[in-house]
Amino acid sequence: MKYRLSHAHIQMARELGLNPKKLGSLANHEQERWKLPLPQFIEGLYLERFGCAQPQVAMTIEEIAAGKRRKRKTRDRPPESAGPQSAGDPGGDPF
């Protein structure tokens, strides 16, 4: 990890709406002494917005992606049929 961020820091940044690819623009780079280090900056924003220091459950990017795949797979699965329909009943009386 380039900026020494834990999975929890990356998750907090994503929940705050920050793009993980753009975190380099927020990093200190040891040039601006008044700027907080990136992990502390993210923690401060998260505490201010959500009122807690860290998320309850910290998940890796891989775990989040796997959960989304599972959810998509169950959503895209065709629904179970309630039972066989009779051939003479096309679905009810149209009138």
N, C-alpha and C positions, 0 to 999 in steps of 0.2 A: 504494500500500500504506500503510495507516494507521499501522502501527507500524514501518515501514521494514524489513520482513523480506524476505529474498531467497527465491527458490523453494526453495533448499536448506534454509533455516530452517523453512519451512512443512512441507517433507517430513520433516525431523527431528522436528518437533512431532507430526506424524501418526504416525510410527513409534514415538514415545514414548507414544502413546495420548491425546495432548492434542487437544481439539476446537479447530480453528482459529477457530471463531466465538467461543469463550470466552477467547481469548488476552488480551483487554482487561483481564480481572480480574488477570492476572499482570503487566501492564505497570506501569512505574514512575510515569508521569505527573508526573515531576519533584517529587513531594511527599515521597517516602520516600527519603532520600539513602542509606540502608543497602541498599536493594534494587538488584540488578543491572539494567542495561537488558535488555529482553526478548531481543534476539538473543544476548547473552552468557549469559543464564540458560538458554536452550534449548541452546546449545552445551555448557555445563557439564553439564547433565543427560544429553545425548547421549554425551558423553565418558565419563561415569560409568557409564552403562548398557551401551554398546556397545564402549567402549575405543578409539574413533577419533573424530577431531575433526569429520568430516563424512562423509556417505554417499559411497560409491564413485561412484555415478552419480546426479546430481541431475536430477530430472525435474519439469517444470511440472505443474500440476493438469490442464491440457488434455491433455498427453501421457499421463498416468496414465489419464484417462477414455477416451481413444482406445484404449489398450491393453486396457482392460476391455471396451470395445465389440467389438474384434476377437476377443477370447477368447470372449465370449458368442456372437458370430456363428458361430464355428467349432464351438462346443459345441452350438448349437441346430440346426445343419445336419443333415439326415437322413443316416444312414450309407450308404456306397456298397454296392450289392448285390454279392455275391460272384460271381454269375452267374445265368443263367436256371434256374429250378427246373422239373422235369418235372411235367406235369399229373397223371400217374398216381401219383407219389410224394408223399403228403401230409406228409412230413417224417420218415418212419421207421416202424418197426414198434412199435405201442404195447405189445406184450407181450414 
